[in-house]
């Protein structure tokens, strides 16, 4: 069976197969060693939560609404694009007109994504936007 897998991958694909097998063996070995050699605490004090090494100051914090996470993801996405645009601006002279056209295409795609999110209502916050979405989607 082993040789048929290598033949199916191709004659030059055996390093990939060896790498995959080694990755699985190393990951399983690390998990197995942690389970066998890891510490086990049965004390009540080790199971309680703590805040910076101190006992808890109050009840558990409330959950954030999904809008906070959406804005965080949008920020990371558009911030990454700003890094790409900055890198393009640094190499502007070497990239020439073709690089300029590619950057304009990239910015146009970003703008299209922003307009799509805006039209979808993903950037709207507050109760009025939630009510509009509910009316649109139905009960």
DACOR-V277405 format. One line per field, one symbol per residue. phi: phi as a letter, one per 20 degrees, with the letter a starting at -180 (. if undefined). psi: psi as a letter, one per 30 degrees, with the letter a starting at -180 (. if undefined). burial: I if it has 16 or more other ideal C-beta (glycine too) atoms within 10 Angstrom, else O. A space follows every 50 residues. Layout:
phi: ???
psi: ???
burial: ???
//
This chain:
phi: .ffffffffpfeeffffffffffffffffffffffeeffcddffffefeb dlndffeafffffeffffffffffffffffffffffffffefffemffff ffffffffffffffffffffnfeecnffffffffffenf
psi: eeeeeeeeeleggeeeeeeeeeeeeeeeeeeeeeeeflkkkgkeffflll jhgllkfalkllkllfeeeeeeeeeeefeeeeeeeeeeeegeeffaeeee eeeeeeeeeeeeeeeeeeefgffklleeeeeeeeeefl.
burial: OOOOOIOOOOOOOOOOOOOOOOOOOOOOOOOOOOOOOOOOOOOOOOOOOO OOOOOOOOOOOOOOOOOOOOOOOOOOOOOOOOOOOOOIOOOOOOOOOOOO OOIOOOOOOIOOOOOOIOOOOOOOOOOOOOOOOOOOOOO
//
